[in-house]
Amino acid sequence: MKFTRFKQDGNVQYGVVTNEGIKPINGNVFGEWEYIGETVSADQVELLAPVEPNKVIGIGANYVGNKEELPSSLPDIPVFFFKPASSVVGPETDVVIPEAIEEVKFESELAVVIGKEAKNISKEEVLDHVFGYTVGNDVTAPQFFHEAGHWTLGKAFDTFTPLGPVVETELDPSTVFVKADVNGEQKQNSPTNLMIVPLLEMVSYLSRVMTLQPGDVILTGSPLGAHFVGDGDVVECKIDEIGTLKNKLIKLPVAVQS
């Protein structure tokens, strides 16, 4: 089932994507809900980020180029980082390049959406706590990374976490390919079995550090091929079973002070 979140006539609500269009729903998408109103066409509404996460957690450098490069053991402390909820935007929303620089990196990723509170869970329990999966673009400005290794600022700008277009609840995350096109040219295309820290271990590990709440999003890492993009470039992050997350990069003019 594909859940979406959209705006129509100034109202924001959730819906389920069907062959006929988007069926609006009422209630808690992570619990009990019901269909309401008439089915609407996707071109009649503005698609938003399909969830409103309390927190977004990413993992760094989590893909290799081929199976032979996978390490024999998992890292003791994987490299995780936070992205603020204020950085989350939806499909077709422009990604704004910070004033001080000319380009940023795109990073197409499989994103996990938590559906049930998770604390100290084993990897065998992880899928019972997952609501579904969406596509994420972990936009990054490494020029803002601190020399001591702190990544927060370079990941935290407004518009730096596009998510969408839907949350797919019926998906085997171990069989999908994470892809990305820039201006129509493919730049990324890797199976998720090239992750250094697999999804189940990743979520289990995080649950032992912090309580994961419904709606929280975990970005599972970006395959090889991510690179810098600039003003006017169009990035399409894709997972065939979920859909395409398309965003344009823009550089706003520098404000002239009077």
N, C-alpha and C positions, 0 to 999 in steps of 0.2 A: 504494500500500500504506500502511495506517495502522498505525504502531507506537505502543504505549502502554507505560506502566510502572505497575505496580500492586503492592499488598500484599495477601496472603492468608495467614491463619493465621500472621502474624508474619513471613512471608517476602516479600522484595521481588524481583520479576523483571520482565522485559520480555515483551511479547506482541504479536501481530498481531491487529487487530480485523477480524473477518469477519462475514458475515451470521448465522453460527451462534453467535457470541460471540467471546471472546478466546482465541486459541490461544497458550499459553505457548511461549517459545523459549529456547534456551540458546546462548551464544556471544557474539560481538561484533556488536552491531547495525550497526556501521559497517564490518563486514568479513564474516566467515563465521559463520553461525549455523544452527540447525536447530530444528524443532518438537519439543517434548517434552510428555509428559503429556496430560491431557484438556482439552478446551475448557471454559472457565468463562464464566458469565454476568457481565455488567458489574455487576449488582446484588449479586453474591456477593463482590465485591472492593472495595478502596479505591483509586481512581485517584490516582496521584501525578503530579507534574510529569513529562512524558514523557522528559526528558533530565536529566542531572546536569552542568550546564556548569561548566567551569573558570572561565570569565569570561562576563559578560553586558555587552554594549556597546549603548548606545542613542544615538540621534541626536535633536537637539532641533529643534523648529519646522520640520518637514519636509513639511508639506502646505499647499497653497493651496485656495481655495474653488472655483476653476474654471480651465480650461486657459488662459484669457486672462491669468491672474495669474502663470503660470509665468515665471521669469526667463529671459532669453536665454542666460545662461551660468551655470555651476555656481559655488558659492562656492569661493574658494581654499582655505579651511580650514573644513570643515563643523564644526558644534558637536556633538562626541561626548562621552559620559560613560560611566563604569563603574557597574555595579550589582553588589554582592557576591553570590557564590553563596549566602550565608546568607539572602538575601532571597527566594529562589526557593521557591514553594509550588505545589501542584497545584489541580485543580478542586475546588470545594466547600469549600476551606479558608478559614477566616475571615481577613480582612485586618484587622490590629489597628491602630487609630488611635493614634498616639503620645500619651502622657499629657498633654503640654503644650498640645495643640490639640484642636479639636472636629471638624475635617473635613480631608479630603485630596482630591486630584484623581484621577480615573480617567483612563486613556488607553489605549484599545483599539488594538492594533497587530498587524501581520503580523510574525512572528518567523522569522528564518532560522536553521536549524541546520546548522552546518558538519559535513561528513562526511569530509573529507580535508584533511590539513595544507595550509595555503595561505600562501605567502610570495611577495610581489612578483608576483602574478598579474595578468594583463590582464582587462578586463571580459569579453572573449570566453572566458576560461577559468573564469570564476566558477562557472557552473552545474555544471562538472565537479567542483567541490569542495563543492557543497551536498548535504547528505543529504536535507533536506526542510524542511517549514515547519510551524509551529504558531501558536497564538494567544497573544499576551501582553497583560498589563495592566501598564503602566508606572505603578504607583501613585506619586504624588508629593506631598510636603509642601513646597510652595514657601515656607512660613513658615520653613523651615530653610535656605533658600538664603543663602549668604554675600553680604554687600553688595558684595564685590569680584567677584561673578559665579560663585563656586564652587557647584556643584549637588550635590556628593557626599552630604552629610548628608540633604538632602531627598529623595534617591532610594534611600537605603541601609537603611532600617529593615527589620527582619525582617518577612516576609510581603508586602513591597512589589513582588514580581515573580511574580505568578501566571502559570503557563504551562500550556497544554493545550488540549483534552483528549488530543490525539494529535499525532504528527508525520506529516504526509501527504507521501509521497515522490513522488507523481504529481500535480503541480500546476504550472500556468502562473501564476507570481506576478503577471504583468502584466495578468491578466484578472479578478482577484478584487476584491471590495468588502469594506472593513473597516467593521464595524458595532459598535454598542453600544446596549444597552437598560439603563435604570436604573429599577428597580421596574416593569418591563413597558413602559416608554415609550421609544421609539427616540430616541437622542441623537446617534448618529454613523452615517453611511452614505456612504462615499466610495470611489471606485475608486482603485487604487494608481497609476494614471497621473497622479494629482495630486501625486505626490511631487516635491519640489524636487530632491533628490539621488536619482536612480533606484537601484534595488536593485543592479544590476550595478556601477555606478560606486561605490556605497557600499562594497561588499565588497572590490572591487579597491583602493580607497583605503586601507582599513584594513589590508589585507595588506601594503601598502608601509610601514606604520608598525610593525606587530607581526605575529608569526606566529599565525595562527588555527589552532586545534586541533580535532579531532573532538569534537563535543558543545558547542562554543562557540555562544552564541546572540547574534544581532544583532537588536535591536528597530529596526524601520525607520521609526518615527515614527507619530504619531497624527493622524488627521484632525481637522478643525474640529468642535467640539461637545463636547469634554471640559470638565468642570466639577467643582465641589466636591461631594462626597458625605459623608454622616455616618453616625452610629450607626444600624444597622438597615437601611440601604439595600442593595439587591441589584443588583450590576452583572453583566451578561451581555455579554461581549465575543464577537463572532461573525465567522467567515468561513465561509460556507455550505459550501464544499468541505472544510473541516477540521472544524468543529463549534463548539460553544458552550463558553466558559470562564466558569463561573458562580462568583462569590464574594460573600460577605456582609461588610459592614463592621461592625466591633464596636468599642466604646469600653469598655475594661476599667475597672472602678472603681479610684479612686486608693487605693493601699495606705495604711492607717492605721498610723503608727508608734507603737509603745508606749513 
